[in-house]
Amino acid sequence: MTATPDADAESLPKSWDPGAVEADIYQGWVDAGYFTADPASDKPAYSIVLPPPNVTGSLHMGHALDHTLMDALTRRKRMQGFEVLWLPGMDHAGIATQTLVEKQLAVDGKTKEDFGRELFIDKVWDWKRESGGTIGAQMRRLGDGVDWSRDRFTMDDGLSRAVRTIFKKLYDAGLIYQAERLVNWSPVLETAISDLEVKYDDVEGELVSFRYGSLSDDEPHIIVATTRVETMLGDTAIAVHPDDDRYRHLVGATLPHPFLDTEVVIVADTHVDPEFGTGAVKVTPAHDPNDFEIGLRHALPMPSIMDTKGRISGTGTQFDGMDRFEARVKVREALAEQGRIVAEKRPYVHSVGHSERSGEPIEPRLSLQWWVKVEALAKAAGDAVRNGHTVIHPPSLEPRWFAWVDNMHDWCISRQLWWGHRIPIWHGPNGETVCVGPDETPPEGWEQDPDVLDTWFSSALWPFSTMGWPDRTPELATFYPTTVLVTGYDILFFWVARMMMFGTFVADDPAITLDGERTANVPFENVFLHGLIRDEHGRKMSKSRGNGIDPLDWVESFGADALRFTLARGASPGGDLAIGEDHARASRNFATKLFNATRFALMNGASPAPLPDVATLTDADRWILGRLEEVRAEVDTALDAYEFSRACEALYHFAWDEFCDWYVELAKVQLGQEEHTAHTTGVLAAVLDTLLKLLHPVMPFVTEVLWKTLTGGESLVVADWPEPSGISLDTAAAQRISDTQKLITEVRRFRSDQGLADRQRVPARLSGIGSAGLDDHVPAVRALAWLTDAGEGFTPSASVEVRLSDGTVVVEVDTSGTVDVAAERRRLEKDLAAAQKELAGTTAKLGNDKFLAKAPEEVVDKIRSRQQVAREEVDRINARLAGLPS
């Protein structure tokens, strides 16, 4: 590829300002259709579906990480010649969206009931059209290369049809049923919520012990303890262990309820721990998960004592109508009046489940709900991984997967909301029930079930419903199963398991088979699980801590490339990553470094052109080209294994430490030598061409600007990914460059010790450089160590010996008249004081027997190392002070 006439440094700004160009670059990519997938293409297919963010939300750092990694994968595959589909979309977020719109209505003193179901749903759709596109704009700011022409929403017509289709298939297969079970109930939202949406926190409550039966110790009675004394209004039994001799004679007996005209029966159940408390537990089957199981085993009555808002209801007592927390106080007081309180412990710290959605303590509640029978579905999802149809990355997370799918409980899929996919069940006047598919008509006069489906139900169809299922579409034929699912390990159970269950369930569906041959056993061939974002101190980000970071703030301050590189550089499979503003600033500096290096190359005439025979190039040229090939191979290996951190580290250190800090500096010397000028500009261009391509998937904006200016090419989005160059590292040349670097570095350190200012040139004599094999590198050593030729009458005032691989080079310099002796003495004395303080501190610690006995071995080893460094520094500075003129 040759450069266009204007592809030079003058077409670049003098400095990199991402905010000035990113938006236009992104829109240019979209307008060019680079991200639009073609199902009719004969290229190999590569596909990812975006985990759909909530329509109510905005991108947080976890999203930014997720999107960065997916974009990096798809950009690379597109450059490698794949037909890439990255399919975007949003989730309708049933609870969050309904709550948001209800709050807006409340500002005007209205409730959803004031409008009725249909008008309220219309208002939700109005809100979605007006305010539900925030995330789409933010994705563009990040540079997401998604196919916007295929943007989906979990409530759009196509996905709604898919939901009704699979519901009927599962229902007809006997895998969906209705049953009264205990669920997590949110009194604020008045709906069941998932086990996975319950967050457990330690709270200060009370433990109340009270007496059932006689108040006399000589007559039948049992003492029980509870943190929720109000639930005793629903007690129907007291459970004891069958081997507990204290209560064996009471099993089967009954005791009167203190407030109800009922009896509680004493049952024997192995669930009870006889060593805990009194060895007896009250049983409230309709309001506690363990009690519910005891109730099932012993066929106990299960009266529900609370309404949907968490108020006591239906007990016929003075407590009816009270909120559960008010009732907790009043029931305790009433028991105390009867003389039944045995003990009260407060504060009593215990774990309480809270709704992640609304924040209040959840209430276990017996409720009639719709369920998916998961045993066979979960087994198929587990077998898909066991059989290798889906591969989990990293493999270390496989045990978590199996622990979940192999022990999964039936899934409650109904929610008592208005916004969402309404359950396609119709009820007749005489209790009849029918499931109505998307192309069927419900019986006239029948009423549809009022509940809606759990949001995860529609999301579970995402990989295939977004591609047109249940219809047979070109997208399904080409891009399904998807290649990889990228998501955080924290939603492995929320979402991944559900998609696997439904994906395996529809594997034989005609829309997913071609000519009767199955094309997909699973919805995705790979699952890459990345870690969670934490702050620079390793703490989980949260609003309450005030340590959350808005990724768009970093985009504003540092540019999208800096945000993306920071996230990708920290992303190792399954591992959490701790980041702070300093990391983003360093990434912005990296982008600036690339910009300046490319601008330098362009200013010196760099332009891609065929390189001559490698054997004719200089050591520096052969070294950098060989290292470039090694890095290219390492990046390919790392990205194939989803090791983004490893790939980014390799690119960062090559670009900064080797190319910019060394080769560009060596190139400046070579550019002053006419015989090397053409080759040097060609090597600069060749390295930058490949380096910018390798960095493009993670840093798309700065690389796009630089590469197009360097090469005059159309766009990196559609450029070819670097192939093996065939240039292996010349180990001899690499060793000579390593020796040259060491020599220059040691001379620079020596200069500093001598008090010479940076870049202050001094006369020097290099002895032994020929025997060290570095004759060709003398110009580079003199230029980069700021040395001039000794000349006639040279009298050295100081020297340094540098041992290299093939010999020792002695560098003698004349510093007479160049050093401010008084200033240098002051500087050295200050450094000496610091070194002596470090030596004294480490020596004191190592002389403390108590410290040595308690400290971990690795800590002691680090202190010993610090002591040795400090001792050597004291000796070095003292020697330098002694050598200064009086």
N, C-alpha and C positions, 0 to 999 in steps of 0.2 A: 504494500500500500504506500503511495507517495503522498506527500503533503500538498495541500492546495496553496495557492500563492499567498493567502492571508493567514496561513497556519504558522504564526510565529509569535514571539513574546509580546509584540505590540498589540495583539488582539486579546491578550489577557489583561485584567486589571492589575494594578501594582500589588494588591494584597487580596487575600481570599475573604470575601464577604458573603457567606452563605445565604443570608436573608434577602439579598438583592437578586438572587438568581434561582433559588430552589423551586419556587412556585411555577415560574415560567418553564423551567426544565421539565417538571412533572407533567404539566399540561401538554407540553409538546410530545411526550411519550404517549399520553392517552390519545391525543389527536391522531398520532401516527398509527394507532391500532396495535402497538407492540404487545399489549397485554390481552388482546382478544384471541381466544382459542378457536381453532378450526377443527371440528370433529372429523372433517373429510381429509385432513392432512395425512400424508403417508409417512410422516415422521413418527418415531416412537413416542408414546404418550407418557406424560407425567402430570399428576394431578394432586392437588391439596384442596380441601374445603376449610375455610376459615371457621374456627370455633366462633359461633355467632355471639357477639357481645350484646348485652341488654339494650333495647331501644331507649331505655331511660337514662343510660349511663354516658360517661365520657371515658376516654382512654386513660388508664392508670399505667404505672410502670410495668405491671405484669403483662398487660396487653402489649405495651411497647416491645417488651422482650419477645413475646410470642410472635408478633408481627414481623419484627426484625429477622428472626430466624427463618420464618416461612418465606419472607421476601428473598433472603439470601439463597435459600434452596432453589426457589423457582427461577431467580435470575441466572444462577449458575447453569441450571438445566436448560434454560432457553438458549444460553450461549453454547451449550454442548450439543445443540441440534435437536432437542426434544420439542414436541408440541405440548406446551404447558398450559394447564388450566389451574388458576388459583381463584377459587370461587368464593365471593364474599356474601355477606348477609347479616341480618340481625334477628335476635330472638325477641318475641313479644313480651317476655318478662311479666307473666300474669299478675303476680302479687305486687311487684314493684310498680308496674304501670297503673293498675287499678288504684293503688294507694295514692299515687301522685295525683291522678285526676280527681279522686275524692277530696284530697286536700285543697285543690283549686276550687272545687265546688263549695267547700266549707267556708272559704273566704267570703262568699256571698250568702252564707247561712243556709246552704242547700246540702242535701244528701242525695245519694244515687237513687234512693227510694222515691224522691220527689219527681224524678224523671221516668222511672220505670226502666226495665232491662234494655229494651231496644234503643231508646233515646240516649241512655247512658253509654251504650256501646258506640253509638254515633259520635258522642263527645270524645270518647277515647280515640277513635279514628281521626277526628279533627285534630286532637293534640298530636297524634303521630305524624300527620301530614305537615303540621306547622313546626314542631319542635323535635321530631324524632330522628333528625339527620345529623346530629352533632358529630357522631363518631365517624361518619363518612368523610367529613371535611378534615377531621384529625388524621385519618388514615392517609389522606393525600399529603398532609404535612410531613408525615413520616417517610413518604415515598413508596407506599405499598403498591406493588405491581399486580393488582387484582383485575380480574375481568369484570369491569363495571357493567357490561352489557348483560351479565348473568346475575346481577345482584338480587338476592332473595330475602324474604321475610317469612317467619314461621307461621304467619296468619294470612299469607297471600292465597289466592284461589287454588293454585296448584298444590301447595303444601297442605291446605285444608282438605283437598280431595285425597291426598296421600294418607293423611291422618285417619280419615273415615274408612278408607280402604283397609288399612292394616288393623284398625280396631275390629272391623267385622271379621277379618281373617282370624285374628286371635280369639275372638268371641266364638266363632263357629268351630274353632279347634278346641274349645273348652279351656282356653288359657286365660280368659278374662271372666271374672265372676264378681258378684256382689255379696258382701258379708259384713256382719257387725263385729268389728274388731277394735282393739285399743289403738288409738293414734295419738300423735303429738298435736295438741290443739292450741291454736293461738286465739285467746279471748279478744285480743285487740283486732285481729284481722278476721276473726270468726270463720276460720277455715283450718282444715288439717294441713300440716306441713311435714316435709320429709325428715326422717331421722338425721339426714346429712345437713339439714338446715337448722339443727339444734346445736348451740354452743354452750358448753358447760363451764361455769365460773364458780369459784368458791365465794360464798356469801355468809354473812353473819346472821344466823337465825336463832331459833330456840328449839330445845329438845324437851318435850313435855312427856312425863311418865304419869299414866293415870290407871285407875283400877276399874276393871269390869267385875261384876258380881258383888258379893257382900263387902261391906266396909269393915267387916270383922275378919281378922286374920285366921280365926278358927272356922270360918265357913267358906264354901267354894268361891274363889275369886282368882283372877289373873291380872298381873300388871303388864302393861304394854307401853312402849315409848314411840313417839312420832315427832317429826319436824313439821307436819301438816295436820295439826289436831282437828281442823275443820273437816277433814275427810272421814273422820270417825262416824259422821252422819251417814256414810255409805258402807260402813262395816257390816259384813254378813258372817264373818267367822274370825276365830283366833287360831293361828297355826302354831303347833309345837312339833318338835322332832319326835318321831315314833319311839326312839330309844331313850328319851328323857324321862327318868323315873319320877321326877317331880310332878309331871303332868299326866303320866300314863293313865291314872285313874279318872281323869277328867275328859279324855278323848271320847267324843260322841255326845257329851253333855252340852247343855246350852246355858247361856247366861243372858239376863235381860239387857236390852240396850238402854242406856241412861235417858235418852230423849225420844225414842220411838217405841211404838207398840209392837216391837219385834224382838226376836231372840238371836243372839250370835252363837254359832255352833263351834265347838272346839274340834279341830281336825289335826291329824298327824300327817306331816309332810317333810320329806327329807330336805327340802329347800331351806328349812330353818337351821340356823347355826345355834346349837344349844349353849355355846360358850359366849355368845354375844348378848349383852344386856341381861334381860330376865329369861332369855331362851324362848320367849313367846312373842309373836308378831301379830298385829291387827291386820285383817285382810279386807281391802276395799277393792274388789275386782274391777270396778268400772273406772278406777282412777289411779291405778299403779300397774306397771308392766308385770312385775313379779307376782303381784296379787292376782292379776288377770289369769296368769298361767295356773296358779293354785286354784282359782275359781273354776277353771276348765277341768282340772283333774278331779275336783270334788263336787262338780255339778252345783256350784253355789249360785244363789240369786245374784244378779249384777245390776243393782239399781244405780242409775246415773243421778247425781245430786246437784249438778250444775247445768245452767243453760249455756248457750253459745258464747255469752259475754263473760262467763266465769262467775256468775252469781248463783248463790244457793237456790235451788228450785226443786219443788216436788217432794220435799221431805215432810211437809205438814207441821213443821216446827216454827218457833219464833225466829229462826234464822233465815227463813225463806226471803229472798229479795236482797239479802246482804251480798256485797262483793266478797270474794273468797278471802281476801286479806282482812277485811273487817270481821268476817265470820271466824277467822282464826283466833282473834282476840276474844270475841263474845262466847265462843264455845269453850275456850279455856276458862273464862270467868265463870260460866255456868257449871262446868265440872268442879271448879273450886268451891262453888256454893254448895254442891252436893257432898263435898268432902272427898272427892275422888282423885284430886291431884296428889301424887306421891312425891314428885320432884320436878323442878324446872331448872334447866341449864341454859343460861344465856350470857354472853353471846355463844352460840354453838356454830362453829364454822363447818359448812358442808357444801357439797357440790350440787348446783342447781342448773338444770337445762334452761336456756333462754333462746327465744326465737332470734335468729340472725336477721330476720327481716324487720321485726318491730321492736325487739329488745326486751320484751317482758318475759317473765318466767312462763314456760309452756305448761299446759295442763294436760296430763294423760287423760284421755276421755274415750269412753266407749261410744262408737259412732258407726253408722251404716255407710260403708264406702265401697268403691270399686277397686278391684285388685287384679294384678297380673300374676298368674302362677308361674314362678320363675325357674323351678327346678330344672326342667329340660332345656330351657333357654340359656340358663347360666352354665349348664354343663357344656352346651355347644360352644359358648363363648370361651370357656376354659380349654376345651379340646382344640379350638382353633389355634391357641398359642402353643399348646403341647405338641400339636402336629406340625407346627412351623408355618401354617398358613398366614399367621400374623406374627411378626417378630417385635418384641418389646426392647427398646433401647433406653437405658442400659439394661442388660440382663439381670443386674442386681435387684431390679424392681419387680421381677417376675414373681417372687414369693408373695409380695403384697397383692398382686393381681389374683393369684390362686387362692390366697386366704380370703379374699372377698367373694369371688364367684363360686367357690366351693362351699361357702357357708351363707349364701344369700337367702334372705327371707322374702316372702311374697311382697310385691311392690304396690303400695297404695297410690293409685293414679288419679283419684278424684280430688278436686278442690272445690270449696264452697265459695266460688267467685262468679262474677259475671263476664269478666274479660278473659278470653281464652277459647280453646276449641271445645265446644259444648259436646258432651258425651252423646254419641249417636244412638241412644236407647230411647224408645218410646214406650210409655205405659198406657195400657188400656183401662177402661172404666171398671173392669172386674179383676184388676190385678194382673192382667196379661202383660208380657214384656216381649218386645221385638227389637233386634238390632237392625238398623236401616243403613245400607251402604250408600255411597255417593251417587249412584245411578238409580237408586230405588226411591219410591215415594212412601212416606209413613201412612199408616191407616188414618182415615179421616176421623177427626175428633179425639185422637189420642194425644197425650201430652209428652213433650220431650223431657228427659231427665234434666233437672235444674243444674247439676254440677258441670264443671269444666274439667279438662284433663290437666294434670301436672305438666308444667312447661317442659320438663325433661322428656315427656312422651313424644312430643313433636320434634324435639331436638334429636331424639334417638334415631329419627329417620333421615337426618340431615345429609349424610353422604350420598344417598340415592334419591331422596325426594327432591332435592335441589336440582337434580339432573333429569327430572321429568317423570320419575316413577309415580304412579303405576303404569304409565304409558311406556311403550318401547321407543326410545329416542336415540338419535345419533350420539348424544353426550354419554348415555349409559353404555352404549356399545364401545365407545372409544376410551372414556376416562374412568370407567368403573370396573373393578374396585379402585379406589384412590390409592395413590402410591404411599403416602405417609400422612399420619395425623400428628400434628405438633401441638402439644399442650402441656400445662403444668401438672406435676405428679399429684397435686392436691385435688384435681377433679377426675382422677382415674376412676373413682367409683361413681361420682355424680353422673358422668356423661359417657366415658369411654366404654364402660361395661354395658350400658344401655344400648349404645350404637352397635356393639358387637352382638348383643342378644337379638336385636331386630335385624341386623345385617345377615346373620346366619339363618334366621327364620325365613327370610325371603330369598334365600340362595337359589331355590328351584323355581322362582317365579318366572313366567314367560318373558317378562320385560327385561330380565337380567340373564336370560339364556339365549343363545344364538343357535338356531337349527337344532334345538333340543340339547345342546351341549352347554354345560354350566361354564360361565365365564368368571364367576366370583363366588367363593365360599364365604368371604368376609368383606366388610366394608372398606378395609384398608390393609395394605400389605405390611406396613410398618407403623409402630407407635413410638414416637420420640417424646420422652418425658423430660422436660427441663425442670430446674429447681425454681425456688421462689426468690423474689427480690428482697434484700434486706438493706438497712442503712449501713454506713461505713463502719459502725460498731457491731454489726452482726445482728441487730435487733430487727424484729419484724416491723414493717412499716404499718402505721395505723394513724387514724385521725386523732385518737385519744392521746397518743404519744407526741403528736405534732411533728413526726419525722417523715411524713409522706412527701413524695416529690411528684409534682405534675410534670409529666414528660414534655409537654408543650412549652413549659418554662425553659427547659434545657434547650429545646429546639430554638427558642427565641434568643437565648444567651449564647449558645455555642454552635448551633446548626444541627440539622437532622443527622448528618454523617457522624458528628461527635457523639450524639446520643446513641446511635445504632452501634458504633464501634465499641463504645463503653459496655453496652449490654452484651454484644456478641463475644467480646474479649473475656467476659466473666462467665460465659455459658458453657459449663461442662455437663455431660449427660447426668441428670438426676441430682446435681449438686446445687445448693443455694448459692447466690452471689451477693456479696456486700459491695455497695457502691455509694459514692458521695460526689459532691460537686468537683472535688479535686480530680476525680477520675474523668469526668466530662471535660474539664479544662485541659487535661493531658491529651485527650483524644482530639480536641480542637487544635491543640498545638501540633499534633501529628498531621492533621489535615493541612495546616499551614506549612509544615515542613515539606510535605509532598508538593504543595503548590510552589514553594520557593525553589525546590530542586528542579522541577519541570521548567519553571521560568528560566532558570540558569541554563538548562540544556537548550532551550529554544533560543535564548539570546546568543548562544554560541553555535547556532546553526544545526542543532540536532534534528534529524529527519529520518524516519524509517527507510532503510535501504538494505539490500543484501550485504551480509558481512563477508569479508574475505576469509580465506582459510584460517581457522583458529590458531594454527601453529605460527602464523605471521603476526599475531597480536602480542601485546605486552603482557607481562605477568599480571598486572592489575586487571587488564581486560579479560584474560582467561580465568582469573580467580572469580571475578564478579559474575561472569556468565555461567561458570560451573556452580557457584553458590545459588544463582537464580534457578537453575535446573533442580538442584536439591530441594529448594524451598517450594518450587512448583509441585514436585512430587509429594512433599510432606503435606502441603495444603490439600491436594487431591485426596490423599489417604485420610486426612483428618475429617474433611467434609463428608466423605463417603461414610464415615463412622459417626457423624453428627457431633464431632468434637470441635465445636466452633472456637472455643477458647484456645485450643492448641493451634488451630489454623491462624487465628488472629495474632497470637503471640509470635509465631514464626514470621508472619508478614511484617509485624511491627518492628521486630528486632533486625530483620534483614533490611527493611526500608530505612530505618533510622540509623542503626549502629553500623551497618556494613555499607549500604549504598550512599546515604547522605553524608554520614560522618567520615567515611574513608574513601569510597570510590570517587565521589564528586570532588573531594579535595585532591586526590591523586590525578583526576582528570584535568583539574586546573593546571597542574604541572605539565601534563602531556599536551594540552592545548597550546602551550607555549613552544612546543617542539614541532616544527613543520611536518616532520616525517610521521607524526602520530595524530595529527589533527583530524583527518578524515575518519580514521578508524575509531578515534575516541568519540566523536559525535555520533557515529553509527552505533557504538556500544551503548552510549547514553540513551539513545532512542530505543534500541532493542530492549534494554532492561526496563525502561519506563513503559513501553508498550505492554510487556508481559505483566509487570508489577501492577499497573493500573487495571488491567483485566482481572487479575487475581483479587484485587481489593474491591472491585466494582460491586459484587453482590452485597457486601456489608456497607460500603461507603459509595453509594451510587452517584451522588451529585458532584462532588469534587472530582471524582475520577472521570465522569462524563465530560466535564468542561476541559480537563487537562488532556484527555485522550483525543477528543475531537480536534483540539488545537494542535496537538502534536502530529496527528496522522491525517487530519482532514477527513476521517471516516464518518459514516452516517450516524452511528450511535453505538455505544458499548452494549446497550440492551440487546442488540442483534449482532454484535461482533462474535467472532469465534473464540471459544474458550482455549487457553493455551494448551497446545499438545507438547509431548516430549520433544525437546530441541535436539537431542542426540549429542549434546555437549556435556561430557562428564567433567567432574572437577579435576583439574590438573594439580595433583597433589604437590608436585615440586614447586610449581608457581605459587600455589596457595601457601606453602611453607615460607617461601621467600617474602610474600606479602605479610605473613604473620610476623616474620622477623623484622621486617621494615616497620610494621606498626609498633612492635615492642620497642625497637630502637627509638622511634620518634616519641613514644609515650614516656620512656625513661629519661630522655633528654629534656622533655618538657618538665617532668617532675624535678629533675636536677636544676633546671633553670629557675624554677620556683624556689627551690631550696637556696639558690644563690641570690634570691631577691631580685631577679630580672623581671621587668614588666613583660606582660604578654606582647608578643609580636615585636619586641625590641630586638633588633638583629645584632648579633655579636660575632666576631671572627672565631672560627673554630677549625681544628684539625681532626680529621677522622682517620684513625689508624686501625688497620686490620679489617677494613670493610671489604676489601677484595677477597681475602681468604674466607670471609663469611659468605661469599657469593652474592654480594649486594652492590657490585659496581654499577649496574644499570639503575640502581635506586638512589644513588647519591643526590641527584637533583631533587627528588622528592623529600629525602631526609633534610637537606638544607632548607628547602622551601617551607616544609611543614613544621620543622623545629626552629625556624627563624635563625638560621646560621649562615654566615658568609664565609668565603674562602679565607684561610688564614693569611696568605700572602707572605711577603718578605718581612723579616724582622719580627716574626710572631713570637710572643712570649706568653705562654699559658699561665693563668693564675689559678685554675681549678680544672679538675678532670673527673670523668665518670666512666666506669667500665660496665659494659652491657653484654651479658652472656647470651649468645644466640645459638641456634641449632647447629651451625657449622663453624662456630668460632666466637671469639670475643672482640668486640669493637670498643676502642678507647676513644672517647670524645674529649678533646682538650679545648678549653675556651679561655678567652681573655676578657675578664669582667672589669679590668681596671678602668676607673672613671665612669662606670655604668651603674654602680650600686650606691645608694644612700645608706652608709654603714649604720648610722644612728637609728634611722627608721627601721632598717632590717633587724637591728638588735632588739628594738622595742617589740617588733612583731614576733620574733622568735621567743622572747621572754614571756610574752602573753601565751603563746602556744605551749611553752614549757610548763607554765602554771596549770593549764588545763590538763595536760598529760599527767603531771604529778598528782593532781587531784583524783583523776581516774585511777591511777595506780594505787594510791592510798586507799580509795574506796573499795576496789576489788580485793586488795590484799587483806583489808579488815574483814570482809565477808568470808573469805576463804580461811581466815584464822578463827572464825566463830564456830566452835564445835556444835552448838545447838542448831545453827543454820545448816551446817553440813549434814546433820542427822535427819533433818526434816525436808530439805529441798530435794526435788526430783533430780535425778542424775543429769538429765539434759540441761537443766538450769545451771547446775554447778559447772558443767563443761563449758557453757557459754561464758560464765564469769571467768573461768580460767583462760579462755581465749581472749577476752577483753583485757585481762591482766597482762598477758604476753604482748599484745599489741601496744598497750600503754607503756610497758617496759622498753620495748624497741623504739617507741616514739621518743621517750625521754633520752635514750642513748643517742638517737639521731640528732635531736635538737641540741643537746650538749656538745656533740662533735661539731655541729655547724657553728655554734656560738664560739667555740674555741678557735675555729678557723678564721673568724672575722678579724680584720685589722684592728689594732688598738684605736 
